[in-house]
Amino acid sequence: MNDRVTVEIEEGVADVRLVRSDKMNALDNAMFEALVETGERLKTQKGVRAVVLSGEGRAFCAGLDMGNFQQMASGERRGGERTVDELTRGRTAAGANRAQQCCYVWREIPVPVIAAVHGVAFGGGFQLALGADLRFVAPDARLAVLEIKWGLVPDMAGMVLMRGLVRDDVARELTWSGRIFGGEEAVAMGLATRVCADPRAEALALAREIAGKNPDAIRAGKRLLNLAQGDAPMDQIFLEETREQVALIGSKNQVEAVTANLQKRAPAFAD
């Protein structure tokens, strides 16, 4: 796994790096496996309070490895007709296949995930960035829903992830045109959180700030935000807001947050 993805954990922040820099961190089978394995491990990793996802070298992620397209062109890779059983086999509880899970797993991690995007984030690389809770992008970053260039549709959870970020017509235009856009436009459309001169440095800084907050409240917030982005009815969201708050009030870490504020000192939270 270390030849595709590395993880360093310090002071509650997991610094996750795609390290296939000679290929602009393109997605091959080994990268798919490494991303899924890393995300699944971080779901239960003790002491992790925030995650930063970035790419080493010239790019965040250039998308699917060119070898896969060459196989498609030669006829080596064919989808063909498959039964419902074949299409659903090996999927996660949420219904994702491996390629979808390598992007969606970051939403399932119980703590905030920040993607730091520089260079390019094309196709699958763009969908990987969408899987994060926040996206910090360089001003000269280039992004695209690029699958139409290869006669395909985005199928790495892109449809699920875009629907909560952009208007329907914007998602359609990007999907059908495959056009490349920059960091400022990504923010304007709702696909990026902010433009940063150094996305990774700013992402790590925010992750450290988050890691210094009540971890129980941070996790509760992510659960509620994920619920609100789904199809949950309003009454269920109201109920879960109350349930989460009742569980927090008077808990050890919440008392520590109040005490530290009153005493004007840094809090010491327990995981």
CORGI-V650796 format. One record per run of one state. SS is the DSSP state (H for helix, E for strand, L for the rest). FROM is the first residue (numbers start at 1). LEN is the number of residues. Records with the same first field share a line. If there is no record, write none. Layout:
SS = FROM-LEN  FROM-LEN
//
This chain:
L = 1-4  11-2  19-2  24-3  28-1  45-5  56-5  62-2  65-1  75-9  89-9  109-3  118-2  123-1  131-3  138-4  145-1  151-7  163-5  178-3  190-4  196-3  212-3  230-4  249-3  264-8
E = 5-6  13-6  27-1  50-6  61-1  64-1  112-6  120-3  134-4  142-3  181-2  194-2
H = 21-3  29-16  66-9  84-5  98-11  124-7  146-5  158-5  168-10  183-7  199-13  215-15  234-15  252-12
//
